[in-house]
Amino acid sequence: MRLSVSPEVQATTEDARSRFGDDSDERNPLFFHRELLIVPDHSRREISLAIADEEFPFGAEYLASTTFREINFGEQAVVGASHAIAGKALKVKGFELCRSCGKVQRGPAKASNHTWGCRYRDKPDDAQLRQLLFMYREFNSEALRFLLPGASFWDEAGQPSFVGALHLGLRQRFGGKVDHLQSALGEEPQPGSQQRKTFLYLFDSVPGGTGYVRQLIEAGGADLRAVFEQSLQTLQACSCSDGCYRCIFMYRQRFDRERTSKRRAIEQLQTILNRWEELQPSERSLSEVVINTRAESELELRFIEKLREGKGKPAGVTVTLRDDFIKGNKGYLLTFNNGSSVVSWKVEQQVPIGEAEGVRAFSRADFLITPTAGGKPIAVYTDGWEYHRGRLATDAEQRMALQRSGRYLFWALSWDDVVEAPPTAQAPLDPNGLAVGVNPAFANKPESFIERWWPQPLLDSLTSTPALMPRQAQLASSLQLLMAYLANPSEALWQGMAQQFCLAQASPIAVESPELSAAVDALQLDPHVQEWQGTEPSRRVGQHLTPAPGLQILNLVDMGLHERRHPAASFRAIHFEPDPNASEQQQQAGWREWLRQGNLFQFLPHLLISTAGWGGREQTAAVDPPQVWVAADPAKAAPGISSAPESASAGRQRAWQELGRFAPAEAQPLLEALEAAWQDTDHPLPEQAFELEGPRGDVLAQAELAWSEQRLAVVSDPVDAEAFTAAGWHCWSLEDPPVSAATALAEALTPC
């Protein structure tokens, strides 16, 4: 990356080409990516005013000299090299210049990309180019910077609203054009913290300044106060609803118009003016002020901001967040309204939870969200990868302690969950541990899963319909899952959701199979699996999934208990151990999915969240009797554990029924023929939706039915048949006559 200061710029466009007429409305504007970097000269700090209250860190500071450096990174583009600029990851193209004449290159090599005197004009293909060049300009001027008191001043609506109100006040105060006074945001690290402080700079674009800025803060900031007061008066007097060009809107900020709010600006100005008498001269620089609004990281501040916005809320739900005081501390009242019912929550910050609260392992929840109508509180943890990658075992222990206590729920959120855009069909979650090893029927026949674990009596008992259907939850981020739970907090509903995913990711592989036994041994889960199985025989199957490097999921289901909707119908172990061979991005993505899996499957009594240092050996296997039941009458579901075991023939018949339930329609005739031909035999049942993997774990082909040990497969696509055959398998097609195919498969499975 190279920066270039251009002392002289020449336009070489032909005069005729530089002109345009009004005979056409078509334009092809070019947009360039520019960033303004602000470098304050702290040695030139002359006046500082601040409110000495860590809960309200507002202040203004005059700097006689500040460097403003504007960098042009070239045309805006979706693709390009990624560079870290002032804490931001930017994809930029830069400029490509001819090393001989310095002209910017556009499109393929051509003569017009060079000046008339350039030696490469006649041989443009031979030109030597300078690539990824950025241009910048800089100047020094006086500046007034504001330390803003909270996220409501610099979130998506707060920052443009405050800027609009500030410039409105400047116009009112100085009674003329003050376009040379401009504003920009700057950040700097906070000492001893991962958090960054945000400053709003008001600066004079005339190099060296004109004196306007200094005038604002002299005499204890009298003129600055007048700016805020006159802005407030103008906003309150304007007859518009929430902003117009007569008051807060500015043509200079037209791209922020939709996010600029007159009502928000009025709240901000009233908040500052109500505390104005506390604004006093300070010997300390604002850089030394430590922001501590009971939120220990920027991510926690962003979480409150996103709650206020209602980010990730279900469709049709209105979310409101207002300030409140809880137990003498600042908190919030969070409300979800879907038009037919209202759910309210109290939000506390930095809440300790330990043995006094019935939880074995102590932790400090970043937020404790408690339903006002009664129920389990949710301990919310906003986790950053940089810090938490070194304490995964502690995190696993603390969250398992919360889950086993039976008194709390937990929710872990990463930076991507809170700050970045929610996943979409075009940009889905990657990895997604809910999308691997899934029975095709989960997509083709979701009602068969929903009817089993979301029976009508359960749905009738809810105050509103489920905020997320299972297929939607499969693709949702942790924040979207949390917002859905807050909108409809039924533990039974969410246990049913978790059970559906477990059932969807089951396979015909028996728990006692070598594959699953090896996974149980590797994760030291034998006592946990024994505790889950109990002593009663049943058909128990499962699957060992590896959705990402370092992330393992052991998913076991008891088909008999699933029929009875028993809480112990599923066992799930979620293990994450960063793979040293994986990239930093892959490790972080796997960790985020580990958090999401724990959030969703905490509603299962038999859950284990594990990592190196906290796993099957450290976590006790004993699980208390379940408190939450999906069954309309738990008393009818519970005796199923001690009922007489199924006969072998009845169990096999049930297994065929399960295969038929999840198989596509075109496979039904073959399954019926197989069941009829295999009566009184011990031939193994097939695996459904089997994926043939290559040496690197990539999927080469898929079979509708497969017997992996015998290397037999039934496919629906000739291309899949070719891949299986090339790998040494014997294949049949779903288009083959069902009876003939069933007979041939029986012969292939019969020992010689």
PARO-577179 format. One line per 2 residues: number of its first residue (from 1); their letters; for each residue x, y, z of C-alpha. Coordinates in steps of 0.25 Angstrom, whole numbers, plus 5000, padded with zeros to 4 digits. Layout:
BEGIN
NUM	A	X Y Z ~ ...
This chain:
BEGIN
1	MR	5000 5000 5000 ~ 5006 5014 4996
3	LS	5001 5028 4999 ~ 5004 5039 4989
5	VS	5003 5054 4991 ~ 5000 5060 4978
7	PE	5006 5074 4978 ~ 5000 5077 4964
9	VQ	4989 5070 4956 ~ 4986 5072 4942
11	AT	4973 5069 4934 ~ 4977 5063 4920
13	TE	4962 5060 4916 ~ 4959 5066 4902
15	DA	4951 5079 4903 ~ 4940 5073 4895
17	RS	4939 5060 4904 ~ 4939 5069 4916
19	RF	4926 5075 4913 ~ 4912 5070 4914
21	GD	4898 5076 4911 ~ 4884 5075 4916
23	DS	4879 5067 4905 ~ 4879 5054 4913
25	DE	4876 5051 4927 ~ 4885 5039 4927
27	RN	4898 5041 4936 ~ 4909 5031 4939
29	PL	4914 5036 4952 ~ 4927 5030 4959
31	FF	4927 5029 4974 ~ 4941 5028 4981
33	HR	4943 5023 4995 ~ 4949 5034 5004
35	EL	4952 5033 5018 ~ 4956 5045 5027
37	LI	4966 5042 5038 ~ 4967 5051 5049
39	VP	4981 5053 5057 ~ 4979 5062 5069
41	DH	4991 5070 5074 ~ 4989 5068 5089
43	SR	5001 5078 5092 ~ 4992 5089 5086
45	RE	4980 5086 5095 ~ 4976 5099 5101
47	IS	4962 5098 5108 ~ 4955 5086 5113
49	LA	4941 5086 5119 ~ 4935 5073 5125
51	IA	4924 5067 5134 ~ 4931 5060 5145
53	DE	4921 5048 5145 ~ 4925 5034 5139
55	EF	4911 5031 5136 ~ 4910 5043 5127
57	PF	4923 5046 5121 ~ 4920 5058 5113
59	GA	4931 5069 5110 ~ 4936 5079 5100
61	EY	4951 5082 5097 ~ 4958 5092 5088
63	LA	4970 5088 5080 ~ 4978 5099 5074
65	ST	4984 5090 5063 ~ 4978 5077 5058
67	TF	4983 5069 5045 ~ 4972 5065 5036
69	RE	4976 5055 5026 ~ 4966 5051 5015
71	IN	4970 5038 5007 ~ 4964 5034 4994
73	FG	4964 5019 4992 ~ 4959 5019 4978
75	EQ	4946 5015 4972 ~ 4936 5008 4981
77	AV	4935 4993 4979 ~ 4930 4981 4985
79	VG	4943 4973 4983 ~ 4957 4978 4985
81	AS	4969 4976 4995 ~ 4965 4977 5010
83	HA	4973 4987 5018 ~ 4971 4991 5033
85	IA	4969 5006 5033 ~ 4966 5013 5046
87	GK	4961 5000 5052 ~ 4952 4998 5040
89	AL	4954 4986 5030 ~ 4952 4993 5016
91	KV	4952 4986 5002 ~ 4959 4996 4993
93	KG	4963 4997 4979 ~ 4973 5008 4979
95	FE	4978 5015 4967 ~ 4986 5009 4956
97	LC	4996 5020 4949 ~ 5005 5019 4938
99	RS	5019 5020 4943 ~ 5023 5029 4932
101	CG	5013 5039 4930 ~ 5005 5037 4943
103	KV	4991 5036 4937 ~ 4980 5028 4944
105	QR	4977 5015 4936 ~ 4963 5012 4932
107	GP	4958 4999 4926 ~ 4967 4990 4917
109	AK	4981 4995 4912 ~ 4979 5006 4902
111	AS	4986 5018 4896 ~ 4976 5028 4903
113	NH	4981 5023 4916 ~ 4994 5031 4914
115	TW	4997 5045 4911 ~ 5001 5050 4897
117	GC	5016 5050 4901 ~ 5016 5037 4908
119	RY	5026 5027 4903 ~ 5015 5016 4905
121	RD	5004 5023 4897 ~ 5007 5015 4884
123	KP	5010 5002 4892 ~ 5000 5002 4904
125	DD	5001 4987 4906 ~ 5016 4989 4910
127	AQ	5013 5000 4920 ~ 5019 4999 4934
129	LR	5008 5002 4944 ~ 5008 5006 4959
131	QL	4996 4999 4965 ~ 4989 5000 4978
133	LF	4992 5015 4980 ~ 4984 5024 4989
135	MY	4984 5039 4989 ~ 4982 5048 5000
137	RE	4982 5062 5004 ~ 4983 5068 5018
139	FN	4983 5081 5025 ~ 4984 5086 5040
141	SE	4973 5095 5046 ~ 4966 5098 5060
143	AL	4956 5088 5065 ~ 4946 5086 5076
145	RF	4943 5072 5080 ~ 4932 5066 5087
147	LL	4932 5054 5096 ~ 4918 5048 5094
149	PG	4911 5043 5107 ~ 4906 5030 5101
151	AS	4902 5021 5090 ~ 4889 5029 5088
153	FW	4898 5040 5083 ~ 4906 5032 5072
155	DE	4897 5020 5068 ~ 4891 5020 5054
157	AG	4881 5030 5057 ~ 4887 5038 5068
159	QP	4900 5042 5061 ~ 4893 5049 5049
161	SF	4883 5055 5058 ~ 4893 5062 5067
163	VG	4901 5067 5056 ~ 4889 5073 5049
165	AL	4885 5079 5062 ~ 4899 5085 5064
167	HL	4899 5091 5050 ~ 4885 5097 5052
169	GL	4890 5104 5065 ~ 4902 5109 5058
171	RQ	4894 5115 5047 ~ 4884 5121 5057
173	RF	4895 5127 5066 ~ 4904 5133 5055
175	GG	4893 5137 5046 ~ 4900 5134 5033
177	KV	4907 5124 5025 ~ 4916 5115 5033
179	DH	4919 5105 5023 ~ 4933 5105 5026
181	LQ	4930 5099 5039 ~ 4930 5084 5037
183	SA	4928 5072 5046 ~ 4934 5057 5046
185	LG	4935 5046 5055 ~ 4948 5041 5061
187	EE	4952 5029 5070 ~ 4963 5026 5080
189	PQ	4966 5015 5089 ~ 4962 5016 5104
191	PG	4974 5014 5113 ~ 4974 5000 5120
193	SQ	4961 4996 5112 ~ 4957 4989 5099
195	QR	4947 5000 5098 ~ 4949 5012 5088
197	KT	4944 5026 5091 ~ 4936 5033 5080
199	FL	4939 5048 5078 ~ 4931 5057 5069
201	YL	4940 5068 5063 ~ 4935 5081 5059
203	FD	4946 5088 5051 ~ 4949 5099 5042
205	SV	4952 5095 5028 ~ 4960 5108 5025
207	PG	4974 5104 5028 ~ 4979 5110 5041
209	GT	4964 5113 5045 ~ 4956 5126 5046
211	GY	4954 5128 5061 ~ 4939 5123 5060
213	VR	4942 5110 5067 ~ 4950 5116 5079
215	QL	4939 5126 5081 ~ 4929 5115 5084
217	IE	4937 5110 5096 ~ 4942 5123 5102
219	AG	4936 5129 5115 ~ 4932 5115 5120
221	GA	4925 5111 5107 ~ 4915 5122 5107
223	DL	4914 5122 5092 ~ 4913 5107 5091
225	RA	4902 5107 5101 ~ 4894 5117 5092
227	VF	4896 5109 5080 ~ 4890 5097 5087
229	EQ	4878 5106 5093 ~ 4875 5112 5079
231	SL	4875 5099 5072 ~ 4866 5093 5082
233	QT	4856 5105 5081 ~ 4856 5104 5066
235	LQ	4854 5089 5066 ~ 4842 5090 5076
237	AC	4836 5102 5068 ~ 4836 5095 5055
239	SC	4823 5089 5051 ~ 4829 5077 5044
241	SD	4827 5063 5049 ~ 4841 5057 5050
243	GC	4850 5067 5042 ~ 4851 5075 5030
245	YR	4860 5085 5022 ~ 4854 5096 5030
247	CI	4860 5091 5043 ~ 4870 5079 5044
249	FM	4872 5073 5030 ~ 4884 5078 5022
251	YR	4887 5076 5008 ~ 4901 5073 5011
253	QR	4896 5061 5019 ~ 4885 5057 5010
255	FD	4890 5042 5010 ~ 4887 5042 5025
257	RE	4873 5048 5024 ~ 4866 5035 5026
259	RT	4874 5033 5039 ~ 4873 5048 5044
261	SK	4862 5050 5055 ~ 4857 5063 5060
263	RR	4851 5056 5072 ~ 4864 5049 5075
265	AI	4871 5062 5074 ~ 4862 5069 5084
267	EQ	4864 5058 5094 ~ 4879 5059 5092
269	LQ	4879 5074 5094 ~ 4870 5074 5106
271	TI	4879 5064 5112 ~ 4892 5072 5111
273	LN	4885 5085 5115 ~ 4879 5079 5127
275	RW	4893 5076 5132 ~ 4900 5089 5126
277	EE	4903 5095 5140 ~ 4911 5083 5143
279	LQ	4920 5086 5131 ~ 4933 5091 5138
281	PS	4947 5094 5133 ~ 4956 5082 5134
283	ER	4971 5081 5135 ~ 4970 5067 5129
285	SL	4969 5064 5114 ~ 4957 5057 5110
287	SE	4966 5046 5105 ~ 4968 5043 5120
289	VV	4953 5042 5123 ~ 4950 5027 5125
291	IN	4936 5024 5120 ~ 4929 5015 5130
293	TR	4914 5015 5128 ~ 4913 5001 5134
295	AE	4916 4994 5121 ~ 4930 4989 5121
297	SE	4932 4988 5106 ~ 4928 4994 5093
299	LE	4921 4982 5089 ~ 4912 4983 5102
301	LR	4909 4998 5097 ~ 4905 4993 5084
303	FI	4896 4982 5089 ~ 4888 4993 5096
305	EK	4888 5001 5083 ~ 4883 4989 5075
307	LR	4872 4986 5085 ~ 4867 5000 5084
309	EG	4867 4998 5069 ~ 4860 4985 5070
311	KG	4871 4978 5062 ~ 4867 4964 5059
313	KP	4853 4965 5063 ~ 4843 4956 5058
315	AG	4833 4961 5047 ~ 4821 4968 5052
317	VT	4827 4971 5066 ~ 4830 4985 5071
319	VT	4841 4987 5081 ~ 4843 4998 5090
321	LR	4854 5001 5100 ~ 4853 5012 5111
323	DD	4862 5016 5122 ~ 4859 5011 5136
325	FI	4865 5009 5150 ~ 4866 4995 5155
327	KG	4871 4993 5169 ~ 4876 5007 5170
329	NK	4885 5005 5157 ~ 4882 5010 5143
331	GY	4875 4999 5135 ~ 4864 4998 5124
333	LL	4850 4993 5122 ~ 4849 4985 5109
335	TF	4836 4982 5102 ~ 4831 4973 5091
337	NN	4818 4976 5085 ~ 4812 4967 5073
339	GS	4798 4974 5073 ~ 4791 4963 5081
341	SV	4800 4962 5093 ~ 4811 4970 5100
343	VS	4824 4964 5107 ~ 4832 4972 5116
345	WK	4846 4970 5122 ~ 4855 4977 5132
347	VE	4869 4979 5127 ~ 4881 4980 5137
349	QQ	4895 4982 5134 ~ 4908 4975 5140
351	VP	4900 4966 5150 ~ 4908 4955 5158
353	IG	4902 4941 5158 ~ 4908 4931 5168
355	EA	4905 4921 5179 ~ 4896 4931 5186
357	EG	4887 4930 5174 ~ 4888 4915 5173
359	VR	4899 4914 5162 ~ 4911 4906 5165
361	AF	4921 4914 5156 ~ 4922 4929 5158
363	SR	4920 4939 5146 ~ 4917 4953 5144
365	AD	4906 4954 5133 ~ 4908 4966 5124
367	FL	4893 4967 5124 ~ 4882 4960 5132
369	IT	4868 4961 5125 ~ 4857 4957 5134
371	PT	4842 4955 5130 ~ 4833 4965 5138
373	AG	4822 4954 5138 ~ 4831 4944 5145
375	GK	4840 4933 5139 ~ 4855 4930 5137
377	PI	4864 4941 5135 ~ 4874 4941 5124
379	AV	4888 4944 5126 ~ 4894 4950 5114
381	YT	4909 4950 5110 ~ 4914 4959 5099
383	DG	4927 4952 5096 ~ 4939 4957 5087
385	WE	4947 4946 5081 ~ 4960 4953 5084
387	YH	4958 4952 5099 ~ 4950 4940 5100
389	RG	4958 4931 5091 ~ 4967 4929 5104
391	RL	4956 4926 5113 ~ 4947 4916 5106
393	AT	4948 4906 5118 ~ 4943 4916 5127
395	DA	4932 4920 5118 ~ 4927 4906 5116
397	EQ	4928 4903 5131 ~ 4920 4916 5135
399	RM	4909 4913 5124 ~ 4907 4899 5128
401	AL	4906 4903 5143 ~ 4895 4913 5139
403	QR	4888 4902 5130 ~ 4889 4891 5141
405	SG	4884 4901 5152 ~ 4870 4901 5146
407	RY	4869 4915 5150 ~ 4875 4923 5138
409	LF	4875 4923 5123 ~ 4888 4928 5117
411	WA	4891 4935 5103 ~ 4904 4937 5097
413	LS	4906 4948 5086 ~ 4918 4951 5078
415	WD	4922 4964 5071 ~ 4916 4959 5057
417	DV	4903 4955 5064 ~ 4901 4969 5070
419	VE	4908 4978 5060 ~ 4909 4972 5046
421	AP	4897 4970 5037 ~ 4888 4958 5040
423	PT	4890 4946 5031 ~ 4882 4945 5018
425	AQ	4880 4935 5007 ~ 4891 4942 4999
427	AP	4901 4943 5011 ~ 4897 4931 5020
429	LD	4903 4927 5033 ~ 4916 4919 5031
431	PN	4918 4909 5037 ~ 4904 4905 5041
433	GL	4903 4893 5050 ~ 4888 4892 5048
435	AV	4890 4890 5033 ~ 4899 4878 5032
437	GV	4895 4864 5033 ~ 4880 4868 5032
439	NP	4869 4858 5028 ~ 4863 4863 5015
441	AF	4850 4862 5021 ~ 4853 4874 5030
443	AN	4852 4882 5017 ~ 4842 4874 5010
445	KP	4832 4870 5021 ~ 4835 4880 5032
447	ES	4820 4877 5037 ~ 4824 4863 5042
449	FI	4835 4869 5051 ~ 4826 4881 5056
451	ER	4814 4872 5059 ~ 4822 4863 5067
453	WW	4829 4873 5076 ~ 4819 4885 5075
455	PQ	4806 4878 5078 ~ 4793 4887 5076
457	PL	4791 4887 5091 ~ 4804 4894 5093
459	LD	4802 4904 5082 ~ 4788 4907 5087
461	SL	4794 4910 5101 ~ 4803 4921 5095
463	TS	4799 4936 5095 ~ 4804 4937 5081
465	TP	4809 4928 5070 ~ 4823 4924 5069
467	AL	4832 4936 5065 ~ 4841 4927 5057
469	MP	4838 4914 5051 ~ 4849 4903 5051
471	RQ	4854 4905 5037 ~ 4855 4920 5040
473	AQ	4863 4917 5053 ~ 4872 4908 5045
475	LA	4877 4920 5038 ~ 4876 4931 5049
477	SS	4888 4937 5057 ~ 4889 4937 5072
479	LQ	4883 4951 5073 ~ 4871 4947 5064
481	LL	4869 4935 5073 ~ 4869 4943 5085
483	MA	4859 4953 5080 ~ 4850 4942 5076
485	YL	4850 4936 5090 ~ 4848 4950 5096
487	AN	4836 4952 5088 ~ 4830 4938 5092
489	PS	4837 4933 5104 ~ 4832 4918 5105
491	EA	4842 4908 5109 ~ 4834 4897 5105
493	LW	4833 4903 5091 ~ 4848 4904 5090
495	QG	4850 4891 5096 ~ 4841 4885 5085
497	MA	4850 4893 5074 ~ 4863 4887 5080
499	QQ	4857 4873 5079 ~ 4852 4875 5065
501	FC	4867 4879 5061 ~ 4872 4867 5068
503	LA	4862 4858 5061 ~ 4865 4864 5048
505	QA	4880 4861 5050 ~ 4878 4847 5054
507	SP	4883 4836 5045 ~ 4880 4821 5045
509	IA	4894 4819 5052 ~ 4892 4812 5065
511	VE	4898 4818 5078 ~ 4906 4805 5080
513	SP	4913 4806 5066 ~ 4928 4807 5065
515	EL	4927 4821 5059 ~ 4918 4827 5070
517	SA	4925 4819 5081 ~ 4939 4825 5077
519	AV	4933 4839 5077 ~ 4927 4836 5091
521	DA	4941 4831 5096 ~ 4949 4843 5090
523	LQ	4940 4853 5097 ~ 4940 4845 5110
525	LD	4925 4845 5109 ~ 4922 4830 5114
527	PH	4916 4834 5128 ~ 4908 4845 5121
529	VQ	4902 4835 5111 ~ 4900 4824 5121
531	EW	4892 4835 5130 ~ 4884 4838 5118
533	QG	4881 4824 5113 ~ 4877 4819 5127
535	TE	4874 4804 5128 ~ 4862 4802 5119
537	PS	4864 4797 5105 ~ 4860 4806 5093
539	RR	4864 4809 5079 ~ 4875 4820 5080
541	VG	4882 4825 5068 ~ 4891 4837 5065
543	QH	4901 4844 5057 ~ 4915 4850 5059
545	LT	4916 4864 5052 ~ 4928 4873 5049
547	PA	4922 4885 5043 ~ 4935 4893 5044
549	PG	4950 4891 5047 ~ 4951 4889 5062
551	LQ	4935 4888 5064 ~ 4929 4875 5067
553	IL	4914 4871 5070 ~ 4910 4858 5076
555	NL	4895 4857 5073 ~ 4888 4845 5080
557	VD	4873 4842 5080 ~ 4864 4832 5087
559	MG	4853 4829 5076 ~ 4844 4823 5087
561	LH	4845 4835 5096 ~ 4843 4844 5084
563	ER	4829 4837 5081 ~ 4825 4841 5095
565	RH	4831 4855 5095 ~ 4840 4852 5107
567	PA	4850 4863 5110 ~ 4861 4853 5111
569	AS	4858 4849 5096 ~ 4871 4855 5091
571	FR	4886 4856 5096 ~ 4895 4867 5090
573	AI	4909 4870 5092 ~ 4915 4882 5086
575	HF	4931 4882 5086 ~ 4940 4893 5081
577	EP	4955 4893 5081 ~ 4961 4903 5072
579	DP	4969 4896 5061 ~ 4983 4901 5060
581	NA	4983 4898 5045 ~ 4971 4906 5042
583	SE	4972 4921 5039 ~ 4968 4932 5049
585	QQ	4955 4934 5042 ~ 4951 4920 5042
587	QQ	4954 4918 5057 ~ 4946 4930 5060
589	AG	4934 4925 5051 ~ 4935 4912 5058
591	WR	4934 4918 5072 ~ 4922 4927 5068
593	EW	4915 4914 5063 ~ 4919 4908 5077
595	LR	4912 4919 5084 ~ 4900 4918 5075
597	QG	4898 4903 5077 ~ 4899 4905 5092
599	NL	4888 4916 5092 ~ 4878 4908 5084
601	FQ	4881 4894 5091 ~ 4881 4899 5106
603	FL	4866 4895 5106 ~ 4870 4880 5106
605	PH	4873 4874 5119 ~ 4884 4866 5114
607	LL	4893 4876 5108 ~ 4908 4877 5109
609	IS	4916 4889 5104 ~ 4931 4885 5105
611	TA	4944 4890 5101 ~ 4959 4887 5104
613	GW	4959 4888 5120 ~ 4945 4886 5122
615	GG	4938 4874 5116 ~ 4932 4861 5119
617	RE	4942 4858 5130 ~ 4940 4871 5137
619	QT	4925 4873 5136 ~ 4917 4864 5145
621	AA	4908 4854 5138 ~ 4896 4854 5147
623	VD	4884 4862 5142 ~ 4872 4867 5151
625	PP	4858 4862 5147 ~ 4853 4871 5135
627	QV	4845 4883 5139 ~ 4839 4886 5125
629	WV	4831 4877 5117 ~ 4825 4879 5103
631	AA	4815 4868 5105 ~ 4801 4873 5109
633	DP	4801 4863 5120 ~ 4815 4860 5125
635	AK	4809 4849 5134 ~ 4806 4841 5121
637	AA	4819 4843 5115 ~ 4828 4840 5128
639	PG	4823 4825 5129 ~ 4829 4823 5115
641	IS	4842 4821 5121 ~ 4839 4809 5130
643	SA	4829 4803 5120 ~ 4832 4789 5114
645	PE	4842 4789 5103 ~ 4838 4787 5089
647	SA	4839 4773 5083 ~ 4850 4772 5072
649	SA	4839 4771 5061 ~ 4832 4783 5066
651	GR	4845 4791 5067 ~ 4849 4788 5053
653	QR	4835 4791 5048 ~ 4836 4805 5055
655	AW	4850 4807 5048 ~ 4843 4804 5034
657	QE	4833 4814 5038 ~ 4843 4825 5041
659	LG	4850 4822 5028 ~ 4837 4824 5020
661	RF	4834 4836 5028 ~ 4846 4844 5024
663	AP	4849 4838 5010 ~ 4845 4845 4997
665	AE	4832 4841 4990 ~ 4840 4834 4978
667	AQ	4847 4825 4988 ~ 4835 4820 4995
669	PL	4832 4808 4985 ~ 4846 4803 4987
671	LE	4845 4804 5003 ~ 4832 4796 5002
673	AL	4839 4786 4994 ~ 4851 4785 5003
675	EA	4842 4783 5015 ~ 4834 4772 5009
677	AW	4846 4765 5003 ~ 4854 4766 5016
679	QD	4844 4760 5026 ~ 4850 4750 5035
681	TD	4864 4754 5031 ~ 4875 4762 5039
683	HP	4879 4771 5027 ~ 4883 4784 5032
685	LP	4874 4796 5029 ~ 4880 4807 5020
687	EQ	4885 4821 5023 ~ 4877 4832 5017
689	AF	4883 4844 5010 ~ 4897 4838 5010
691	EL	4908 4848 5006 ~ 4920 4842 4999
693	EG	4932 4850 5003 ~ 4945 4853 4996
695	PR	4959 4852 5002 ~ 4958 4867 5007
697	GD	4944 4865 5013 ~ 4937 4871 5001
699	VL	4924 4864 4997 ~ 4925 4857 4983
701	AQ	4911 4851 4982 ~ 4899 4847 4990
703	AE	4891 4835 4991 ~ 4876 4834 4995
705	LA	4879 4820 5002 ~ 4893 4814 5005
707	WS	4899 4803 5013 ~ 4913 4809 5015
709	EQ	4920 4797 5021 ~ 4916 4788 5009
711	RL	4918 4800 4999 ~ 4904 4799 4993
713	AV	4896 4811 4989 ~ 4883 4815 4983
715	VS	4883 4828 4975 ~ 4874 4837 4968
717	DP	4884 4845 4959 ~ 4892 4838 4948
719	VD	4904 4847 4952 ~ 4904 4842 4966
721	AE	4904 4828 4961 ~ 4917 4831 4953
723	AF	4923 4837 4965 ~ 4920 4825 4974
725	TA	4924 4815 4964 ~ 4937 4822 4962
727	AG	4939 4821 4977 ~ 4937 4805 4977
729	WH	4922 4805 4980 ~ 4911 4797 4974
731	CW	4899 4806 4971 ~ 4884 4804 4967
733	SL	4875 4815 4962 ~ 4862 4819 4968
735	ED	4856 4817 4954 ~ 4860 4802 4954
737	PP	4848 4793 4957 ~ 4846 4793 4972
739	VS	4844 4778 4974 ~ 4856 4775 4965
741	AA	4865 4785 4972 ~ 4861 4780 4986
743	TA	4864 4766 4982 ~ 4878 4769 4977
745	LA	4881 4777 4989 ~ 4877 4766 4998
747	EA	4886 4757 4990 ~ 4897 4767 4991
749	LT	4896 4767 5006 ~ 4895 4752 5008
751	PC	4908 4747 5013 ~ 4914 4737 5003
